[in-house]
Amino acid sequence: MSYSIQNINELPSEIELKKKSQALALLDAIIEPDWEYRYFSFNCDWNQHEKEMMASMRDGSGNEYFLLFSENGVAGKVFYGQNGTSLLLTSVPDCFSSFKNEAAFSIDNASFYFWRSHKDEKWSVSPNDLKTYDLLGFLANDSSYYHQWAESYYEESINAEMLEIIFNTLYVDSDMLKKLNPKLTIEELREDILEIIGNDA
């Protein structure tokens, strides 16, 4: 399943996209404490000096996305099944140079790129003529979308009400944690919270 959207502007605003990226990473950290088996990650301190944050998704089969949140906006890449041409990256504005030069993102290994600067009113994508934009359904939909996927992927029943609260608030305490993963303590989760949400959590 590609978890796709048909229009790049199904993605939410930059602020909402960041919150959803953090929510996906936080919920994955709760449901699956073993990093190796998680799909989603978020690092709120990717590059402290440049005030950059990073979000990613890897499905274990080679498909992935990376997003870089910077003072200039958001830029991302998706790889799903096949590469586009090397010319696609030249369409990404130079204000996202740190994204374009980030070796950790395997930046040349991409099916498409997308971006939105603070001054833009909508998202841009290269190429812009694809029938679907794969993997971005996770970022365009609400908690019920993730809940359905997580129950299938992790093969367990997951408390939908508690998941929705954490998805929308980015807050979790010991009592809430017990309803999603009673085997995990808030102390064990603390390092993930710090990486995903930061000191304000």
N, C-alpha and C positions, 0 to 999 in steps of 0.2 A: 504493500500500500504506500502511495507516494505522499499522503498527507498534504495535498496541494491546495493552492488557491488559484483562481482563474485571472484575477486582476491584482497587480502589485499594490494597488491602493486599498485593498482589503486589510492591509496592515494598519495598525493603530498609529497614533502619534508617537513621536520619539519617547516622550515621558512614559506613556502607557506601554510601549514596546519594552522599555527597560524594566518596568515593574513585572511584566509578564515573563520576561527572561529570568528575572530573579525568582519569581514564584515557581517556575518549572524546575529550576536548579534546587531550590529549597525543598520542594516536595519530593524530588528524586532522592535527595540526601536523607530524608526522613524514611521513605519507603524502602530504599535500598542503601544501607550504610556502606556496602562494599563498592568503592569507587569504580572498580573494573566493570561493573554491570550497569552503571548509570548511563542514561542518554544525555542528560543536560548538565551544564556547568555554568557558573557565573563567577567572575573575579572582579570585585569592585575596586581593587587596587592593582590592576594590571600594569599600569605605568603611572605611579604616583606623581612623578615630576610633571608629566604631561596631562595629568588628570584624566586618564583613559580607563575605561572599563571594558571587559570582554565577556561575551556570551558565546556558548557553543553547543552544538548537538552532534553526537556521533552515534550511529546505530550499530556499530560493530561489523558492518558489512561493507564499509568503505564510503557510505553516504554520510554527508556532514554539512553543517553550516557554521560559520563564524561571523560574529558581529563585533564591531569596535565602536564604542561610544566615546566621543571626544568632545572637546570644546567647540568643534566645528559642526557636529551633528552625528549621524550614524551611517556607517557603511558596512555592507555584509557581502558574503559570498556563499553560494550553495553549490555543492557537488552532488549530483544524483545521476549516477549511471554513465554519463558521458561528458567529456570536456567540450566547451565552446572553443572559439578561436582565440588566439592570444591577443587579438585586437580588441576584444571585449573590455579588457582592463583599462585600455587607453580612454574609454568613455567615462571612467570614474574621475571626478574632478580632482585636481592636484591638491586641494585643501585636505584631502584624505590621504596624503602621501604616507603617513605612518601606517595606515591600513594596507596600502598598495605595496609597501616594502616589508611587511611583517612575515618573516620566514616561518613562524610557528603556525600560520594559517594555511600553509601550502597554497599560496595565493594564486598560482598559475593553474592549479588543479580545480577548475570551476566550470559549472554548467551555466551559471549566470551570476551577475553582481547586481546589487541594489544599494541605494543610498538616499539620504535626505539631509540637507544642511538646515541649520536653524532658520534660514530665511525662506526656505522652500515651503510651499503650501501643499505639496504632494510628493509621493515617492517617485524616484526614477529607477529604471532597470535596464540592463544591457545583457542580452538582446531584449527588445520590448515586444517581440512578436511571437513569443511562446504561447502555446495553448494553455499550459499550466505552469505554475511556479511551485515546484515540489518542496516539501518539508516545511513550508511556511504556515501551514494550517495550524500548527501548534501555537504560533505567535499571533494568529488572526482570530482565534476563538477563545471561548471562556473556559472556566474550570471543568465543565461537564465534558468537554472534548478531551482534556487531559485525563479526566477520571476514567472515561471509557477506554482510552488507550492503556492506561496504567493497569487496570484490572486485567486486561488481556495480556499485556506484556509480562507483568509480574505474577500472573496466574493466582491472584488472591482477591478476596473481597476487601474493598477499601471504603471507609466511612466517607460518603460523598459530602455530607454536611460540614464535617470538620475540614475536609480538603478544600471546599469552597471558601471557608473563612480564611484559611491560611493563604490561599491563592489570592484573595482580594485584599488582605491586610498585611501580608508578609510578617505576621507575628505568630509565634508559637511559644507556649509554656509547657510545663510538665504535664498538666492535666490534659491539654490538647494533644500532646504527643502520645499519651497512653491510648488515645482513641484511634490513632493511625498506626503506631508501631510501639506496642507495650514493651518490646525487647530493647528499645533504645532509650537512653536517659538524656535529659537536656544537657548534662555535662559532656556527654559523648558527642552531642550535636554542636557544641559551642564553636568548635573550630570551623565547621562548615558555615555556621551562621555568620561568623566574623568575615569569612572570605566572600560570602554572597551578599550580605546586607551591610556589613561594616560595623563600626563602633557604636552607631546609633541604634542598633537592634535592641 
